[in-house]
Amino acid sequence: MAVARLASIALDCDNPHELGDFWAALLDGEVAFTSDEFVAVKTEHVWLAATRVASYQPPSWPDGAVPKQIHLDLAVEELAVAEAEALHLGARRAETQPAPERYLVLLDPAGHPFCLSTQIPD
């Protein structure tokens, strides 16, 4: 029996509204709560929060000067289609792509790396 269930993932940032809107659109979620400091996005499986942090510094992956802080892997049907939509919504493609035939590394508007992958089982 599980002791707990994953309920929420919180991402530090300097602009919670921008980050919350990005993740809501990318994950087909809805912005369920907002304040000046916090945005909560409800998705089918988990809540995702964007929290304003004073003096926020985006990750500098892969060099590590500022740790990546979190890494999300997203299962997709087609890499090119998912990448195009993520870029349209405000993501950036990371310069480093360790295995682009299997997964693509993108950066959300706050600089957090995340991967789009067709290699994640249901």
N, C-alpha and C positions, 0 to 999 in steps of 0.2 A: 504494500500500500504506500502510495506517495505521501510524503510529509507535507508537501506544498505543491502548488501549481504556479506556473509562470503567469503573472497577471499583467505586468507592465514593464516596459523598457523606457528608461529616461535618458535623453541625450542633452548634454550641455551645449549651449550656443550663446550667441549674442543677440539673435533675433528669433524668438520663439514663434512668432506669427509666420514668418517666412518658412521656417523649418517645418512647422506643423502643417502648413498648407501643402508643402512639397510632399511630405510623407502621406498625408491624407489622399492626395491625388494619385501617387504612385501605387499605394496599397489598396485603393478603392475603399478608403475608410471615410470617416466623417469627423470633422472637428466638433467635439462634444462639449468642450469647456475652454474658455480663454480668460486670461488676465494679462496685465502688463508683463508679468514675469513667467508665465506658464501657459502652454497650450497642450491639451489632451486630445489625442486622436484615437477613436475607437475603430478597430478593424474586426474582421470576422473571428480572429483567433487571439488577439492580444491588444492591449492598449499601448500606445506609444506616446511618450510625453517629450516636449521640448521645453527646457528650463533655461532661463536667462542666468548667466554666470558673469559676475563682474570680471573684467579683464580677460575674457575668454580668448584662448589661443587655439586656432584650429590645428588638428593633427598634421604632422609633417611626414606622414608615411610615404615611402618606406624608410627614410633615413633615420627616423627615431628621435630627432631633437625634441619634438613634442610628441609623446606617445599617441597612438591612434585612438585610445580611450574606449572604443567599442568597434566591433566589426559585425555587420549583419550579412547573412547570405540569403538571397532571395531566389526561389525556384521560379523559372520561367520556361515557356514552351520554345521560344525562338530568341536567341541572343540578339540578333540584329534588330528585331522589332522592339524588344524590351529596351535595348539601349537607346534607340531613336526616341522612344517615348520618355524615358528618364532624362535624356538630354533636353528634350523639349520642355520638360517640367522644371529644369534648372540644375540638373546634375552636371558634373564635368567628368570627362574621362581621365583617369589617372595616367600619368606618364608611364609608370611601370605596369606591365601586363605579363605576369608570370606564365600564364597558360591560356591565352585568348581563344584557343579552340574549345576549351572546356568552360571557362568562366571569364567574365569581364569585371575589372575593378573600376568602379566609379566613385565619385565624391559627392556627397549631398551638399546643399547650399552652405552648410556650416563647416564643410571640409571633412566630415566623417567618411572613411572608406566603407564601401559596401560592395558585395559581389552579386552579379546576375549569373545564374548557373542553370544549365540543363541537366546537370549531373546529380541533383538532389532527389532522392526517391520520395514518392508520396507517402 
